[in-house]
Amino acid sequence: MSVRLSLLAILDRGSCYGSQLRAEYERRTGARVNVGQVYTTLERLERDGLVRGAGLDDEARVLWEPTADGRAEARAWLAGASVVEGRDEVALKIALAVTLPGADVPGILSIQREAIRAALAEVSDESADSVTAAIVRAARRERLEAGLRWLDEVEALTAGVEPFDLSEQRPRRGRPARTVV
């Protein structure tokens, strides 16, 4: 989930100062965020013209509010679909290991399964004190269970795959050696 867009969506409800925004984020999502990340994000949002200072509260804390562009971006994000994308470091590590002579792919899969099972046990032990926390916990549990099913598929896909050495074919481009002076 985008912390940046989440903060914008919360600010759409009313002006907040940084620590207040952090507390609202945690209260609404059940997820933790570092207060330094909140302030850094606010600075970037201001730089991008999506938030602006809205004065000071009675304790001289800077209040932030979204600009019209910020409100539009937050509302568009909430109204749109979100698909988890990006680099999957686990998949890339396993794909690489399959190609490397001497890599213990079954061992890597076993360690990954153990880690997922441990995380699932933690999720099962957590109690949800709010609907928002239950939503986040259920999503985490489903992703972890899907991770176990995916590892079963990877195990089947990698059965009998042979690792390989470096290619004899060399790319035409490359960085030239630096001259030593």
C-alpha positions as CSV (number, residue, x, y, z in Angstrom):
1,M,0.0,0.0,0.0
2,S,1.3,3.4,-0.8
3,V,2.0,5.4,2.3
4,R,2.1,8.5,0.2
5,L,-1.4,8.1,-1.1
6,S,-2.8,6.8,2.2
7,L,-1.6,10.0,3.9
8,L,-3.2,12.1,1.2
9,A,-6.5,10.2,1.6
10,I,-6.4,10.8,5.4
11,L,-5.7,14.5,4.9
12,D,-8.7,14.7,2.6
13,R,-10.7,14.2,5.8
14,G,-9.1,17.3,7.5
15,S,-5.9,19.1,8.3
16,C,-3.4,17.1,10.5
17,Y,0.1,17.6,11.8
18,G,2.7,14.9,11.2
19,S,2.4,12.8,14.3
20,Q,-1.3,13.0,14.2
21,L,-1.2,11.8,10.6
22,R,1.0,8.9,11.7
23,A,-1.4,7.9,14.4
24,E,-4.4,8.1,12.0
25,Y,-2.6,5.9,9.5
26,E,-1.9,3.3,12.2
27,R,-5.4,3.5,13.6
28,R,-7.0,3.1,10.2
29,T,-4.7,0.4,8.7
30,G,-3.2,-1.4,11.7
31,A,0.1,-1.0,10.0
32,R,3.1,0.8,11.5
33,V,4.9,3.7,9.8
34,N,7.9,5.6,11.0
35,V,7.2,9.2,12.0
36,G,10.3,10.2,10.0
37,Q,8.8,8.6,6.9
38,V,5.6,10.6,7.5
39,Y,7.5,13.9,7.6
40,T,9.7,13.0,4.6
41,T,6.6,12.0,2.7
42,L,4.9,15.3,3.6
43,E,7.9,17.2,2.3
44,R,7.8,15.4,-1.0
45,L,4.0,15.9,-1.3
46,E,4.5,19.6,-0.7
47,R,7.3,19.7,-3.3
48,D,5.0,17.9,-5.8
49,G,2.2,20.4,-5.1
50,L,-0.1,17.9,-3.5
51,V,-0.2,19.3,0.1
52,R,0.5,22.7,1.7
53,G,0.9,24.1,5.1
54,A,-2.4,25.0,6.7
55,G,-1.1,27.1,9.6
56,L,-0.4,26.0,13.1
57,D,-2.5,24.3,15.7
58,D,-2.8,25.7,19.3
59,E,0.5,24.0,20.2
60,A,2.4,25.5,17.3
61,R,2.5,22.2,15.2
62,V,2.4,22.6,11.5
63,L,-0.9,21.5,10.0
64,W,-1.0,20.0,6.5
65,E,-3.9,20.0,4.0
66,P,-4.2,18.6,0.5
67,T,-4.3,20.9,-2.5
68,A,-7.0,20.4,-5.1
69,D,-4.5,18.2,-7.1
70,G,-3.8,16.2,-3.9
71,R,-7.5,15.6,-3.2
72,A,-8.0,14.5,-6.8
73,E,-5.0,12.1,-6.7
74,A,-6.2,10.6,-3.4
75,R,-9.7,10.1,-4.6
76,A,-8.5,8.6,-7.9
77,W,-6.3,6.2,-6.0
78,L,-9.2,5.1,-3.7
79,A,-11.5,4.7,-6.7
80,G,-9.1,2.7,-8.7
81,A,-7.9,-0.9,-8.5
82,S,-4.6,-1.8,-6.9
83,V,-2.7,-4.9,-8.0
84,V,0.4,-5.9,-6.1
85,E,3.2,-5.6,-8.6
86,G,6.9,-5.0,-8.5
87,R,10.0,-7.0,-8.0
88,D,9.4,-10.2,-6.2
89,E,12.7,-10.8,-4.5
90,V,11.9,-14.3,-3.4
91,A,10.9,-15.4,-7.0
92,L,14.0,-13.8,-8.4
93,K,16.2,-15.5,-5.8
94,I,14.7,-18.9,-6.5
95,A,14.9,-18.4,-10.3
96,L,18.5,-17.5,-10.0
97,A,19.3,-20.4,-7.7
98,V,17.8,-22.8,-10.2
99,T,20.5,-21.7,-12.7
100,L,23.5,-21.8,-10.4
101,P,25.5,-25.0,-10.1
102,G,25.8,-26.0,-6.5
103,A,22.8,-24.0,-5.3
104,D,20.6,-26.1,-2.9
105,V,17.2,-25.3,-4.4
106,P,15.3,-27.8,-2.3
107,G,16.9,-26.4,0.8
108,I,16.0,-22.8,-0.3
109,L,12.4,-23.9,-0.8
110,S,12.3,-25.6,2.5
111,I,13.7,-22.6,4.4
112,Q,11.1,-20.4,2.6
113,R,8.3,-22.7,3.6
114,E,9.4,-22.6,7.2
115,A,9.5,-18.9,7.2
116,I,6.0,-18.7,5.7
117,R,4.6,-21.2,8.2
118,A,6.2,-19.2,11.1
119,A,4.6,-16.0,9.7
120,L,1.3,-17.8,9.4
121,A,1.5,-18.9,13.0
122,E,2.0,-15.3,14.1
123,V,-0.9,-14.1,12.0
124,S,-3.1,-16.8,13.6
125,D,-2.0,-15.7,17.1
126,E,-2.8,-12.0,16.5
127,S,-6.2,-10.8,17.7
128,A,-8.0,-8.2,15.7
129,D,-9.3,-5.4,17.8
130,S,-11.0,-3.6,14.9
131,V,-12.4,-4.3,11.5
132,T,-9.5,-2.6,9.8
133,A,-7.0,-4.7,11.7
134,A,-9.0,-7.9,10.7
135,I,-8.9,-6.8,7.1
136,V,-5.2,-6.3,7.1
137,R,-4.6,-9.6,9.0
138,A,-6.9,-11.6,6.6
139,A,-5.0,-10.2,3.5
140,R,-1.7,-11.1,5.1
141,R,-2.9,-14.6,5.9
142,E,-4.2,-15.2,2.3
143,R,-0.9,-14.0,0.8
144,L,1.1,-16.3,3.0
145,E,-1.2,-19.3,2.2
146,A,-0.8,-18.4,-1.5
147,G,2.9,-18.3,-1.0
148,L,2.9,-21.9,0.3
149,R,0.9,-23.0,-2.8
150,W,3.3,-21.1,-5.0
151,L,6.3,-22.9,-3.5
152,D,4.6,-26.3,-4.3
153,E,4.3,-25.1,-7.9
154,V,7.9,-24.0,-8.0
155,E,9.0,-27.3,-6.6
156,A,7.2,-29.1,-9.5
157,L,8.6,-26.6,-12.0
158,T,12.2,-27.0,-10.9
159,A,12.2,-30.8,-10.7
160,G,14.9,-32.0,-13.1
161,V,16.0,-28.5,-14.2
162,E,19.8,-28.4,-14.8
163,P,21.9,-25.4,-13.7
164,F,24.2,-23.8,-16.2
165,D,27.4,-21.9,-16.5
166,L,28.1,-18.4,-17.9
167,S,27.3,-18.0,-21.5
168,E,30.0,-18.0,-24.1
169,Q,28.2,-15.3,-26.0
170,R,29.4,-11.9,-24.8
171,P,27.4,-8.7,-25.2
172,R,28.9,-6.2,-27.6
173,R,28.7,-3.3,-25.1
174,G,30.4,-3.0,-21.8
175,R,32.1,-0.5,-19.6
176,P,35.7,0.0,-20.7
177,A,38.5,-0.5,-18.1
178,R,39.6,2.5,-16.2
179,T,43.1,3.7,-16.8
180,V,45.3,3.6,-13.8
181,V,47.3,6.8,-13.3
